[in-house]
Amino acid sequence: METLLYYSPVVVIVLTFLIQQKIVVTPEQLEKKHREILYDIENRFVTKNSYEDLKSQFSEIKDKIDKIYDCLIISK
């Protein structure tokens, strides 16, 4: 018990330093950062479902353009 009392000021100082330098974070800080990261991801990246929808739309547009091109060639 005496050794614990002897080293307790050092432990308090080390913990205080770690918290001030933001090496150790609280769960609230971690949750806040997690939400920021999710928000950034939503703004920068597209979802897989959106990508697949857009890809199918491009495919449909390509097919329609090909049909129009074929009609123009046949009419000449």
mmJSON file of the N, C-alpha and C atoms, coordinates in Angstrom:
{"data_MODEL":{"atom_site":{
"group_PDB":["ATOM","ATOM","ATOM","ATOM","ATOM","ATOM","ATOM","ATOM","ATOM","ATOM","ATOM","ATOM","ATOM","ATOM","ATOM","ATOM","ATOM","ATOM","ATOM","ATOM","ATOM","ATOM","ATOM","ATOM","ATOM","ATOM","ATOM","ATOM","ATOM","ATOM","ATOM","ATOM","ATOM","ATOM","ATOM","ATOM","ATOM","ATOM","ATOM","ATOM","ATOM","ATOM","ATOM","ATOM","ATOM","ATOM","ATOM","ATOM","ATOM","ATOM","ATOM","ATOM","ATOM","ATOM","ATOM","ATOM","ATOM","ATOM","ATOM","ATOM","ATOM","ATOM","ATOM","ATOM","ATOM","ATOM","ATOM","ATOM","ATOM","ATOM","ATOM","ATOM","ATOM","ATOM","ATOM","ATOM","ATOM","ATOM","ATOM","ATOM","ATOM","ATOM","ATOM","ATOM","ATOM","ATOM","ATOM","ATOM","ATOM","ATOM","ATOM","ATOM","ATOM","ATOM","ATOM","ATOM","ATOM","ATOM","ATOM","ATOM","ATOM","ATOM","ATOM","ATOM","ATOM","ATOM","ATOM","ATOM","ATOM","ATOM","ATOM","ATOM","ATOM","ATOM","ATOM","ATOM","ATOM","ATOM","ATOM","ATOM","ATOM","ATOM","ATOM","ATOM","ATOM","ATOM","ATOM","ATOM","ATOM","ATOM","ATOM","ATOM","ATOM","ATOM","ATOM","ATOM","ATOM","ATOM","ATOM","ATOM","ATOM","ATOM","ATOM","ATOM","ATOM","ATOM","ATOM","ATOM","ATOM","ATOM","ATOM","ATOM","ATOM","ATOM","ATOM","ATOM","ATOM","ATOM","ATOM","ATOM","ATOM","ATOM","ATOM","ATOM","ATOM","ATOM","ATOM","ATOM","ATOM","ATOM","ATOM","ATOM","ATOM","ATOM","ATOM","ATOM","ATOM","ATOM","ATOM","ATOM","ATOM","ATOM","ATOM","ATOM","ATOM","ATOM","ATOM","ATOM","ATOM","ATOM","ATOM","ATOM","ATOM","ATOM","ATOM","ATOM","ATOM","ATOM","ATOM","ATOM","ATOM","ATOM","ATOM","ATOM","ATOM","ATOM","ATOM","ATOM","ATOM","ATOM","ATOM","ATOM","ATOM","ATOM","ATOM","ATOM","ATOM","ATOM","ATOM","ATOM","ATOM","ATOM","ATOM","ATOM","ATOM","ATOM","ATOM","ATOM"],
"id":[1,2,3,4,5,6,7,8,9,10,11,12,13,14,15,16,17,18,19,20,21,22,23,24,25,26,27,28,29,30,31,32,33,34,35,36,37,38,39,40,41,42,43,44,45,46,47,48,49,50,51,52,53,54,55,56,57,58,59,60,61,62,63,64,65,66,67,68,69,70,71,72,73,74,75,76,77,78,79,80,81,82,83,84,85,86,87,88,89,90,91,92,93,94,95,96,97,98,99,100,101,102,103,104,105,106,107,108,109,110,111,112,113,114,115,116,117,118,119,120,121,122,123,124,125,126,127,128,129,130,131,132,133,134,135,136,137,138,139,140,141,142,143,144,145,146,147,148,149,150,151,152,153,154,155,156,157,158,159,160,161,162,163,164,165,166,167,168,169,170,171,172,173,174,175,176,177,178,179,180,181,182,183,184,185,186,187,188,189,190,191,192,193,194,195,196,197,198,199,200,201,202,203,204,205,206,207,208,209,210,211,212,213,214,215,216,217,218,219,220,221,222,223,224,225,226,227,228],
"type_symbol":["N","C","C","N","C","C","N","C","C","N","C","C","N","C","C","N","C","C","N","C","C","N","C","C","N","C","C","N","C","C","N","C","C","N","C","C","N","C","C","N","C","C","N","C","C","N","C","C","N","C","C","N","C","C","N","C","C","N","C","C","N","C","C","N","C","C","N","C","C","N","C","C","N","C","C","N","C","C","N","C","C","N","C","C","N","C","C","N","C","C","N","C","C","N","C","C","N","C","C","N","C","C","N","C","C","N","C","C","N","C","C","N","C","C","N","C","C","N","C","C","N","C","C","N","C","C","N","C","C","N","C","C","N","C","C","N","C","C","N","C","C","N","C","C","N","C","C","N","C","C","N","C","C","N","C","C","N","C","C","N","C","C","N","C","C","N","C","C","N","C","C","N","C","C","N","C","C","N","C","C","N","C","C","N","C","C","N","C","C","N","C","C","N","C","C","N","C","C","N","C","C","N","C","C","N","C","C","N","C","C","N","C","C","N","C","C","N","C","C","N","C","C","N","C","C","N","C","C"],
"label_atom_id":["N","CA","C","N","CA","C","N","CA","C","N","CA","C","N","CA","C","N","CA","C","N","CA","C","N","CA","C","N","CA","C","N","CA","C","N","CA","C","N","CA","C","N","CA","C","N","CA","C","N","CA","C","N","CA","C","N","CA","C","N","CA","C","N","CA","C","N","CA","C","N","CA","C","N","CA","C","N","CA","C","N","CA","C","N","CA","C","N","CA","C","N","CA","C","N","CA","C","N","CA","C","N","CA","C","N","CA","C","N","CA","C","N","CA","C","N","CA","C","N","CA","C","N","CA","C","N","CA","C","N","CA","C","N","CA","C","N","CA","C","N","CA","C","N","CA","C","N","CA","C","N","CA","C","N","CA","C","N","CA","C","N","CA","C","N","CA","C","N","CA","C","N","CA","C","N","CA","C","N","CA","C","N","CA","C","N","CA","C","N","CA","C","N","CA","C","N","CA","C","N","CA","C","N","CA","C","N","CA","C","N","CA","C","N","CA","C","N","CA","C","N","CA","C","N","CA","C","N","CA","C","N","CA","C","N","CA","C","N","CA","C","N","CA","C","N","CA","C","N","CA","C","N","CA","C","N","CA","C","N","CA","C","N","CA","C"],
"label_alt_id":[null,null,null,null,null,null,null,null,null,null,null,null,null,null,null,null,null,null,null,null,null,null,null,null,null,null,null,null,null,null,null,null,null,null,null,null,null,null,null,null,null,null,null,null,null,null,null,null,null,null,null,null,null,null,null,null,null,null,null,null,null,null,null,null,null,null,null,null,null,null,null,null,null,null,null,null,null,null,null,null,null,null,null,null,null,null,null,null,null,null,null,null,null,null,null,null,null,null,null,null,null,null,null,null,null,null,null,null,null,null,null,null,null,null,null,null,null,null,null,null,null,null,null,null,null,null,null,null,null,null,null,null,null,null,null,null,null,null,null,null,null,null,null,null,null,null,null,null,null,null,null,null,null,null,null,null,null,null,null,null,null,null,null,null,null,null,null,null,null,null,null,null,null,null,null,null,null,null,null,null,null,null,null,null,null,null,null,null,null,null,null,null,null,null,null,null,null,null,null,null,null,null,null,null,null,null,null,null,null,null,null,null,null,null,null,null,null,null,null,null,null,null,null,null,null,null,null,null],
"label_comp_id":["MET","MET","MET","GLU","GLU","GLU","THR","THR","THR","LEU","LEU","LEU","LEU","LEU","LEU","TYR","TYR","TYR","TYR","TYR","TYR","SER","SER","SER","PRO","PRO","PRO","VAL","VAL","VAL","VAL","VAL","VAL","VAL","VAL","VAL","ILE","ILE","ILE","VAL","VAL","VAL","LEU","LEU","LEU","THR","THR","THR","PHE","PHE","PHE","LEU","LEU","LEU","ILE","ILE","ILE","GLN","GLN","GLN","GLN","GLN","GLN","LYS","LYS","LYS","ILE","ILE","ILE","VAL","VAL","VAL","VAL","VAL","VAL","THR","THR","THR","PRO","PRO","PRO","GLU","GLU","GLU","GLN","GLN","GLN","LEU","LEU","LEU","GLU","GLU","GLU","LYS","LYS","LYS","LYS","LYS","LYS","HIS","HIS","HIS","ARG","ARG","ARG","GLU","GLU","GLU","ILE","ILE","ILE","LEU","LEU","LEU","TYR","TYR","TYR","ASP","ASP","ASP","ILE","ILE","ILE","GLU","GLU","GLU","ASN","ASN","ASN","ARG","ARG","ARG","PHE","PHE","PHE","VAL","VAL","VAL","THR","THR","THR","LYS","LYS","LYS","ASN","ASN","ASN","SER","SER","SER","TYR","TYR","TYR","GLU","GLU","GLU","ASP","ASP","ASP","LEU","LEU","LEU","LYS","LYS","LYS","SER","SER","SER","GLN","GLN","GLN","PHE","PHE","PHE","SER","SER","SER","GLU","GLU","GLU","ILE","ILE","ILE","LYS","LYS","LYS","ASP","ASP","ASP","LYS","LYS","LYS","ILE","ILE","ILE","ASP","ASP","ASP","LYS","LYS","LYS","ILE","ILE","ILE","TYR","TYR","TYR","ASP","ASP","ASP","CYS","CYS","CYS","LEU","LEU","LEU","ILE","ILE","ILE","ILE","ILE","ILE","SER","SER","SER","LYS","LYS","LYS"],
"label_asym_id":["A","A","A","A","A","A","A","A","A","A","A","A","A","A","A","A","A","A","A","A","A","A","A","A","A","A","A","A","A","A","A","A","A","A","A","A","A","A","A","A","A","A","A","A","A","A","A","A","A","A","A","A","A","A","A","A","A","A","A","A","A","A","A","A","A","A","A","A","A","A","A","A","A","A","A","A","A","A","A","A","A","A","A","A","A","A","A","A","A","A","A","A","A","A","A","A","A","A","A","A","A","A","A","A","A","A","A","A","A","A","A","A","A","A","A","A","A","A","A","A","A","A","A","A","A","A","A","A","A","A","A","A","A","A","A","A","A","A","A","A","A","A","A","A","A","A","A","A","A","A","A","A","A","A","A","A","A","A","A","A","A","A","A","A","A","A","A","A","A","A","A","A","A","A","A","A","A","A","A","A","A","A","A","A","A","A","A","A","A","A","A","A","A","A","A","A","A","A","A","A","A","A","A","A","A","A","A","A","A","A","A","A","A","A","A","A","A","A","A","A","A","A","A","A","A","A","A","A"],
"label_entity_id":["1","1","1","1","1","1","1","1","1","1","1","1","1","1","1","1","1","1","1","1","1","1","1","1","1","1","1","1","1","1","1","1","1","1","1","1","1","1","1","1","1","1","1","1","1","1","1","1","1","1","1","1","1","1","1","1","1","1","1","1","1","1","1","1","1","1","1","1","1","1","1","1","1","1","1","1","1","1","1","1","1","1","1","1","1","1","1","1","1","1","1","1","1","1","1","1","1","1","1","1","1","1","1","1","1","1","1","1","1","1","1","1","1","1","1","1","1","1","1","1","1","1","1","1","1","1","1","1","1","1","1","1","1","1","1","1","1","1","1","1","1","1","1","1","1","1","1","1","1","1","1","1","1","1","1","1","1","1","1","1","1","1","1","1","1","1","1","1","1","1","1","1","1","1","1","1","1","1","1","1","1","1","1","1","1","1","1","1","1","1","1","1","1","1","1","1","1","1","1","1","1","1","1","1","1","1","1","1","1","1","1","1","1","1","1","1","1","1","1","1","1","1","1","1","1","1","1","1"],
"label_seq_id":[1,1,1,2,2,2,3,3,3,4,4,4,5,5,5,6,6,6,7,7,7,8,8,8,9,9,9,10,10,10,11,11,11,12,12,12,13,13,13,14,14,14,15,15,15,16,16,16,17,17,17,18,18,18,19,19,19,20,20,20,21,21,21,22,22,22,23,23,23,24,24,24,25,25,25,26,26,26,27,27,27,28,28,28,29,29,29,30,30,30,31,31,31,32,32,32,33,33,33,34,34,34,35,35,35,36,36,36,37,37,37,38,38,38,39,39,39,40,40,40,41,41,41,42,42,42,43,43,43,44,44,44,45,45,45,46,46,46,47,47,47,48,48,48,49,49,49,50,50,50,51,51,51,52,52,52,53,53,53,54,54,54,55,55,55,56,56,56,57,57,57,58,58,58,59,59,59,60,60,60,61,61,61,62,62,62,63,63,63,64,64,64,65,65,65,66,66,66,67,67,67,68,68,68,69,69,69,70,70,70,71,71,71,72,72,72,73,73,73,74,74,74,75,75,75,76,76,76],
"pdbx_PDB_ins_code":[null,null,null,null,null,null,null,null,null,null,null,null,null,null,null,null,null,null,null,null,null,null,null,null,null,null,null,null,null,null,null,null,null,null,null,null,null,null,null,null,null,null,null,null,null,null,null,null,null,null,null,null,null,null,null,null,null,null,null,null,null,null,null,null,null,null,null,null,null,null,null,null,null,null,null,null,null,null,null,null,null,null,null,null,null,null,null,null,null,null,null,null,null,null,null,null,null,null,null,null,null,null,null,null,null,null,null,null,null,null,null,null,null,null,null,null,null,null,null,null,null,null,null,null,null,null,null,null,null,null,null,null,null,null,null,null,null,null,null,null,null,null,null,null,null,null,null,null,null,null,null,null,null,null,null,null,null,null,null,null,null,null,null,null,null,null,null,null,null,null,null,null,null,null,null,null,null,null,null,null,null,null,null,null,null,null,null,null,null,null,null,null,null,null,null,null,null,null,null,null,null,null,null,null,null,null,null,null,null,null,null,null,null,null,null,null,null,null,null,null,null,null,null,null,null,null,null,null],
"Cartn_x":[0.829,0.0,0.868,1.997,2.888,3.465,3.746,4.275,3.231,1.979,0.903,0.808,0.886,0.851,2.099,3.195,4.45,4.393,3.812,3.764,2.487,1.549,0.276,0.435,1.28,1.439,1.972,2.859,3.403,2.309,1.5,0.4,-0.576,-0.902,-1.818,-1.221,0.046,0.697,0.728,1.038,1.078,-0.316,-1.315,-2.689,-3.126,-2.778,-3.122,-2.443,-1.194,-0.477,-1.13,-1.476,-2.096,-3.434,-4.197,-5.499,-5.315,-4.36,-4.127,-3.624,-2.823,-2.296,-3.258,-4.405,-5.466,-4.994,-4.162,-3.729,-4.786,-5.428,-6.529,-7.799,-8.79,-10.035,-11.179,-12.166,-13.356,-14.309,-15.243,-16.222,-17.04,-17.301,-18.043,-17.248,-15.95,-15.109,-15.01,-14.933,-14.856,-16.139,-17.269,-18.563,-18.686,-18.252,-18.318,-17.463,-16.266,-15.383,-15.962,-16.578,-17.207,-18.309,-19.121,-20.197,-19.631,-18.543,-17.914,-17.406,-16.798,-16.283,-17.422,-18.501,-19.659,-20.249,-20.328,-20.854,-19.965,-18.655,-17.728,-17.85,-17.995,-18.134,-19.416,-20.505,-21.763,-21.633,-20.864,-20.725,-19.754,-18.765,-17.72,-17.946,-18.597,-18.691,-20.147,-20.315,-21.64,-21.87,-23.125,-23.428,-23.378,-23.244,-23.171,-24.484,-25.608,-26.913,-27.069,-26.649,-26.728,-25.847,-24.678,-23.76,-24.356,-24.947,-25.548,-26.718,-27.528,-28.642,-28.136,-27.143,-26.584,-25.963,-25.315,-24.705,-25.784,-26.88,-27.964,-28.592,-28.715,-29.251,-28.338,-27.053,-26.115,-26.231,-26.418,-26.574,-27.835,-28.915,-30.165,-29.992,-29.312,-29.079,-28.234,-27.251,-26.396,-27.216,-28.086,-28.944,-29.851,-30.417,-31.294,-30.524,-29.342,-28.515,-28.156,-27.862,-27.557,-28.77,-29.943,-31.158,-31.387,-31.175,-31.343,-30.316,-29.119,-28.058,-28.417,-28.902,-29.326,-30.446,-31.406,-32.523,-32.009,-31.075,-30.526,-29.759,-29.035,-28.27,-29.214,-30.24,-31.191,-31.948,-32.287,-33.056,-32.232,-30.947,-30.099,-30.044],
"Cartn_y":[-1.197,0.0,1.255,1.177,2.335,2.662,1.615,1.876,2.537,2.165,2.79,4.269,4.6,5.997,6.742,6.068,6.681,7.054,6.184,6.417,7.113,7.346,7.947,9.332,10.22,11.517,11.357,10.413,10.192,9.669,8.779,8.234,9.343,10.208,11.316,12.255,12.553,13.449,12.81,11.534,10.844,10.811,10.499,10.481,11.868,12.877,14.243,14.618,14.259,14.528,13.811,12.559,11.79,12.391,12.847,13.437,14.783,15.591,16.9,16.767,15.777,15.574,14.795,14.484,13.752,12.394,11.766,10.411,9.428,9.77,8.965,9.768,9.169,9.88,9.301,10.122,9.663,9.034,8.239,7.664,8.727,9.843,10.921,11.499,11.707,12.219,11.216,9.964,8.916,8.857,8.958,8.945,10.164,11.317,12.534,12.382,11.863,11.669,10.64,9.61,8.584,9.191,10.039,10.697,11.622,12.323,13.193,12.379,11.254,10.395,9.866,9.433,8.946,10.055,11.25,12.379,12.664,12.666,12.893,11.808,10.586,9.474,9.624,10.012,10.195,11.283,12.316,13.428,13.131,12.317,12.1,10.88,9.889,8.635,8.276,7.501,7.066,5.656,5.349,4.006,3.014,1.783,0.749,0.658,0.792,0.743,1.886,3.073,4.215,3.994,3.461,3.185,2.174,1.111,0.093,0.67,1.52,2.162,3.048,3.834,4.716,3.92,2.847,1.985,1.393,0.958,0.404,1.494,2.693,3.799,4.115,4.105,4.339,3.243,2.047,0.942,1.13,1.533,1.776,2.92,3.972,5.103,4.671,3.869,3.366,2.55,1.693,0.901,1.794,2.812,3.716,4.488,4.923,5.642,4.714,3.475,2.504,2.301,2.23,2.072,3.292,4.476,5.693,5.718,5.343,5.296,4.306,3.145,2.153,2.674,3.356,3.928,4.973,5.768,6.808,6.171,5.128,4.454,3.772,3.146,2.423,3.425,4.573,5.553,6.188,6.151,6.75,5.845],
"Cartn_z":[0.0,0.0,0.0,0.677,0.734,-0.647,-1.426,-2.762,-3.653,-3.473,-4.236,-3.887,-2.629,-2.214,-2.688,-2.758,-3.189,-4.687,-5.507,-6.946,-7.427,-6.567,-6.984,-7.609,-7.113,-7.806,-9.231,-9.423,-10.764,-11.696,-11.191,-11.988,-12.361,-11.429,-11.702,-12.755,-12.645,-13.609,-14.998,-15.073,-16.367,-16.992,-16.213,-16.739,-17.205,-16.431,-16.814,-18.134,-18.278,-19.529,-20.704,-20.524,-21.601,-22.023,-21.063,-21.383,-22.073,-21.608,-22.23,-23.663,-23.939,-25.28,-26.176,-25.636,-26.34,-26.85,-26.06,-26.371,-25.897,-24.798,-24.274,-24.507,-25.097,-25.379,-24.56,-24.366,-23.655,-24.668,-24.196,-25.131,-25.872,-25.224,-25.884,-27.058,-26.846,-27.921,-29.064,-28.702,-29.716,-30.54,-29.88,-30.584,-31.494,-31.016,-31.828,-33.093,-32.948,-34.097,-35.065,-34.521,-35.35,-36.203,-35.608,-36.363,-37.439,-37.138,-38.136,-39.321,-39.034,-40.101,-40.962,-40.337,-41.101,-41.975,-41.445,-42.214,-43.423,-43.227,-44.342,-45.4,-44.972,-45.92,-46.734,-46.085,-46.81,-47.874,-47.572,-48.52,-49.65,-49.406,-50.413,-51.29,-50.772,-51.502,-51.794,-52.84,-53.238,-52.693,-52.443,-51.95,-53.108,-52.771,-53.804,-54.571,-53.881,-54.55,-55.554,-55.164,-56.076,-57.293,-57.059,-58.161,-59.127,-58.611,-59.483,-60.263,-59.621,-60.327,-61.46,-61.159,-62.182,-63.319,-62.984,-64.001,-64.919,-64.353,-65.173,-66.046,-65.524,-66.318,-67.495,-67.271,-68.373,-69.424,-68.956,-69.894,-70.744,-70.113,-70.843,-71.839,-71.427,-72.321,-73.511,-73.265,-74.346,-75.345,-74.827,-75.707,-76.555,-75.941,-76.676,-77.749,-77.417,-78.403,-79.559,-79.268,-80.317,-81.226,-80.656,-81.462,-82.358,-81.793,-82.584,-83.721,-83.426,-84.43,-85.543,-85.136,-86.134,-87.012,-86.422,-87.206,-88.192,-87.78,-88.668,-89.832,-89.564,-90.603,-91.599,-91.112,-91.98,-92.867,-92.347,-93.123,-94.242,-94.16,-95.222,-96.357],
"occupancy":[1.0,1.0,1.0,1.0,1.0,1.0,1.0,1.0,1.0,1.0,1.0,1.0,1.0,1.0,1.0,1.0,1.0,1.0,1.0,1.0,1.0,1.0,1.0,1.0,1.0,1.0,1.0,1.0,1.0,1.0,1.0,1.0,1.0,1.0,1.0,1.0,1.0,1.0,1.0,1.0,1.0,1.0,1.0,1.0,1.0,1.0,1.0,1.0,1.0,1.0,1.0,1.0,1.0,1.0,1.0,1.0,1.0,1.0,1.0,1.0,1.0,1.0,1.0,1.0,1.0,1.0,1.0,1.0,1.0,1.0,1.0,1.0,1.0,1.0,1.0,1.0,1.0,1.0,1.0,1.0,1.0,1.0,1.0,1.0,1.0,1.0,1.0,1.0,1.0,1.0,1.0,1.0,1.0,1.0,1.0,1.0,1.0,1.0,1.0,1.0,1.0,1.0,1.0,1.0,1.0,1.0,1.0,1.0,1.0,1.0,1.0,1.0,1.0,1.0,1.0,1.0,1.0,1.0,1.0,1.0,1.0,1.0,1.0,1.0,1.0,1.0,1.0,1.0,1.0,1.0,1.0,1.0,1.0,1.0,1.0,1.0,1.0,1.0,1.0,1.0,1.0,1.0,1.0,1.0,1.0,1.0,1.0,1.0,1.0,1.0,1.0,1.0,1.0,1.0,1.0,1.0,1.0,1.0,1.0,1.0,1.0,1.0,1.0,1.0,1.0,1.0,1.0,1.0,1.0,1.0,1.0,1.0,1.0,1.0,1.0,1.0,1.0,1.0,1.0,1.0,1.0,1.0,1.0,1.0,1.0,1.0,1.0,1.0,1.0,1.0,1.0,1.0,1.0,1.0,1.0,1.0,1.0,1.0,1.0,1.0,1.0,1.0,1.0,1.0,1.0,1.0,1.0,1.0,1.0,1.0,1.0,1.0,1.0,1.0,1.0,1.0,1.0,1.0,1.0,1.0,1.0,1.0,1.0,1.0,1.0,1.0,1.0,1.0],
"B_iso_or_equiv":[0.0,0.0,0.0,0.0,0.0,0.0,0.0,0.0,0.0,0.0,0.0,0.0,0.0,0.0,0.0,0.0,0.0,0.0,0.0,0.0,0.0,0.0,0.0,0.0,0.0,0.0,0.0,0.0,0.0,0.0,0.0,0.0,0.0,0.0,0.0,0.0,0.0,0.0,0.0,0.0,0.0,0.0,0.0,0.0,0.0,0.0,0.0,0.0,0.0,0.0,0.0,0.0,0.0,0.0,0.0,0.0,0.0,0.0,0.0,0.0,0.0,0.0,0.0,0.0,0.0,0.0,0.0,0.0,0.0,0.0,0.0,0.0,0.0,0.0,0.0,0.0,0.0,0.0,0.0,0.0,0.0,0.0,0.0,0.0,0.0,0.0,0.0,0.0,0.0,0.0,0.0,0.0,0.0,0.0,0.0,0.0,0.0,0.0,0.0,0.0,0.0,0.0,0.0,0.0,0.0,0.0,0.0,0.0,0.0,0.0,0.0,0.0,0.0,0.0,0.0,0.0,0.0,0.0,0.0,0.0,0.0,0.0,0.0,0.0,0.0,0.0,0.0,0.0,0.0,0.0,0.0,0.0,0.0,0.0,0.0,0.0,0.0,0.0,0.0,0.0,0.0,0.0,0.0,0.0,0.0,0.0,0.0,0.0,0.0,0.0,0.0,0.0,0.0,0.0,0.0,0.0,0.0,0.0,0.0,0.0,0.0,0.0,0.0,0.0,0.0,0.0,0.0,0.0,0.0,0.0,0.0,0.0,0.0,0.0,0.0,0.0,0.0,0.0,0.0,0.0,0.0,0.0,0.0,0.0,0.0,0.0,0.0,0.0,0.0,0.0,0.0,0.0,0.0,0.0,0.0,0.0,0.0,0.0,0.0,0.0,0.0,0.0,0.0,0.0,0.0,0.0,0.0,0.0,0.0,0.0,0.0,0.0,0.0,0.0,0.0,0.0,0.0,0.0,0.0,0.0,0.0,0.0,0.0,0.0,0.0,0.0,0.0,0.0],
"pdbx_formal_charge":[null,null,null,null,null,null,null,null,null,null,null,null,null,null,null,null,null,null,null,null,null,null,null,null,null,null,null,null,null,null,null,null,null,null,null,null,null,null,null,null,null,null,null,null,null,null,null,null,null,null,null,null,null,null,null,null,null,null,null,null,null,null,null,null,null,null,null,null,null,null,null,null,null,null,null,null,null,null,null,null,null,null,null,null,null,null,null,null,null,null,null,null,null,null,null,null,null,null,null,null,null,null,null,null,null,null,null,null,null,null,null,null,null,null,null,null,null,null,null,null,null,null,null,null,null,null,null,null,null,null,null,null,null,null,null,null,null,null,null,null,null,null,null,null,null,null,null,null,null,null,null,null,null,null,null,null,null,null,null,null,null,null,null,null,null,null,null,null,null,null,null,null,null,null,null,null,null,null,null,null,null,null,null,null,null,null,null,null,null,null,null,null,null,null,null,null,null,null,null,null,null,null,null,null,null,null,null,null,null,null,null,null,null,null,null,null,null,null,null,null,null,null,null,null,null,null,null,null],
"auth_seq_id":[1,1,1,2,2,2,3,3,3,4,4,4,5,5,5,6,6,6,7,7,7,8,8,8,9,9,9,10,10,10,11,11,11,12,12,12,13,13,13,14,14,14,15,15,15,16,16,16,17,17,17,18,18,18,19,19,19,20,20,20,21,21,21,22,22,22,23,23,23,24,24,24,25,25,25,26,26,26,27,27,27,28,28,28,29,29,29,30,30,30,31,31,31,32,32,32,33,33,33,34,34,34,35,35,35,36,36,36,37,37,37,38,38,38,39,39,39,40,40,40,41,41,41,42,42,42,43,43,43,44,44,44,45,45,45,46,46,46,47,47,47,48,48,48,49,49,49,50,50,50,51,51,51,52,52,52,53,53,53,54,54,54,55,55,55,56,56,56,57,57,57,58,58,58,59,59,59,60,60,60,61,61,61,62,62,62,63,63,63,64,64,64,65,65,65,66,66,66,67,67,67,68,68,68,69,69,69,70,70,70,71,71,71,72,72,72,73,73,73,74,74,74,75,75,75,76,76,76],
"auth_comp_id":["MET","MET","MET","GLU","GLU","GLU","THR","THR","THR","LEU","LEU","LEU","LEU","LEU","LEU","TYR","TYR","TYR","TYR","TYR","TYR","SER","SER","SER","PRO","PRO","PRO","VAL","VAL","VAL","VAL","VAL","VAL","VAL","VAL","VAL","ILE","ILE","ILE","VAL","VAL","VAL","LEU","LEU","LEU","THR","THR","THR","PHE","PHE","PHE","LEU","LEU","LEU","ILE","ILE","ILE","GLN","GLN","GLN","GLN","GLN","GLN","LYS","LYS","LYS","ILE","ILE","ILE","VAL","VAL","VAL","VAL","VAL","VAL","THR","THR","THR","PRO","PRO","PRO","GLU","GLU","GLU","GLN","GLN","GLN","LEU","LEU","LEU","GLU","GLU","GLU","LYS","LYS","LYS","LYS","LYS","LYS","HIS","HIS","HIS","ARG","ARG","ARG","GLU","GLU","GLU","ILE","ILE","ILE","LEU","LEU","LEU","TYR","TYR","TYR","ASP","ASP","ASP","ILE","ILE","ILE","GLU","GLU","GLU","ASN","ASN","ASN","ARG","ARG","ARG","PHE","PHE","PHE","VAL","VAL","VAL","THR","THR","THR","LYS","LYS","LYS","ASN","ASN","ASN","SER","SER","SER","TYR","TYR","TYR","GLU","GLU","GLU","ASP","ASP","ASP","LEU","LEU","LEU","LYS","LYS","LYS","SER","SER","SER","GLN","GLN","GLN","PHE","PHE","PHE","SER","SER","SER","GLU","GLU","GLU","ILE","ILE","ILE","LYS","LYS","LYS","ASP","ASP","ASP","LYS","LYS","LYS","ILE","ILE","ILE","ASP","ASP","ASP","LYS","LYS","LYS","ILE","ILE","ILE","TYR","TYR","TYR","ASP","ASP","ASP","CYS","CYS","CYS","LEU","LEU","LEU","ILE","ILE","ILE","ILE","ILE","ILE","SER","SER","SER","LYS","LYS","LYS"],
"auth_asym_id":["A","A","A","A","A","A","A","A","A","A","A","A","A","A","A","A","A","A","A","A","A","A","A","A","A","A","A","A","A","A","A","A","A","A","A","A","A","A","A","A","A","A","A","A","A","A","A","A","A","A","A","A","A","A","A","A","A","A","A","A","A","A","A","A","A","A","A","A","A","A","A","A","A","A","A","A","A","A","A","A","A","A","A","A","A","A","A","A","A","A","A","A","A","A","A","A","A","A","A","A","A","A","A","A","A","A","A","A","A","A","A","A","A","A","A","A","A","A","A","A","A","A","A","A","A","A","A","A","A","A","A","A","A","A","A","A","A","A","A","A","A","A","A","A","A","A","A","A","A","A","A","A","A","A","A","A","A","A","A","A","A","A","A","A","A","A","A","A","A","A","A","A","A","A","A","A","A","A","A","A","A","A","A","A","A","A","A","A","A","A","A","A","A","A","A","A","A","A","A","A","A","A","A","A","A","A","A","A","A","A","A","A","A","A","A","A","A","A","A","A","A","A","A","A","A","A","A","A"],
"auth_atom_id":["N","CA","C","N","CA","C","N","CA","C","N","CA","C","N","CA","C","N","CA","C","N","CA","C","N","CA","C","N","CA","C","N","CA","C","N","CA","C","N","CA","C","N","CA","C","N","CA","C","N","CA","C","N","CA","C","N","CA","C","N","CA","C","N","CA","C","N","CA","C","N","CA","C","N","CA","C","N","CA","C","N","CA","C","N","CA","C","N","CA","C","N","CA","C","N","CA","C","N","CA","C","N","CA","C","N","CA","C","N","CA","C","N","CA","C","N","CA","C","N","CA","C","N","CA","C","N","CA","C","N","CA","C","N","CA","C","N","CA","C","N","CA","C","N","CA","C","N","CA","C","N","CA","C","N","CA","C","N","CA","C","N","CA","C","N","CA","C","N","CA","C","N","CA","C","N","CA","C","N","CA","C","N","CA","C","N","CA","C","N","CA","C","N","CA","C","N","CA","C","N","CA","C","N","CA","C","N","CA","C","N","CA","C","N","CA","C","N","CA","C","N","CA","C","N","CA","C","N","CA","C","N","CA","C","N","CA","C","N","CA","C","N","CA","C","N","CA","C","N","CA","C","N","CA","C","N","CA","C","N","CA","C","N","CA","C"],
"pdbx_PDB_model_num":[1,1,1,1,1,1,1,1,1,1,1,1,1,1,1,1,1,1,1,1,1,1,1,1,1,1,1,1,1,1,1,1,1,1,1,1,1,1,1,1,1,1,1,1,1,1,1,1,1,1,1,1,1,1,1,1,1,1,1,1,1,1,1,1,1,1,1,1,1,1,1,1,1,1,1,1,1,1,1,1,1,1,1,1,1,1,1,1,1,1,1,1,1,1,1,1,1,1,1,1,1,1,1,1,1,1,1,1,1,1,1,1,1,1,1,1,1,1,1,1,1,1,1,1,1,1,1,1,1,1,1,1,1,1,1,1,1,1,1,1,1,1,1,1,1,1,1,1,1,1,1,1,1,1,1,1,1,1,1,1,1,1,1,1,1,1,1,1,1,1,1,1,1,1,1,1,1,1,1,1,1,1,1,1,1,1,1,1,1,1,1,1,1,1,1,1,1,1,1,1,1,1,1,1,1,1,1,1,1,1,1,1,1,1,1,1,1,1,1,1,1,1,1,1,1,1,1,1]
}}}
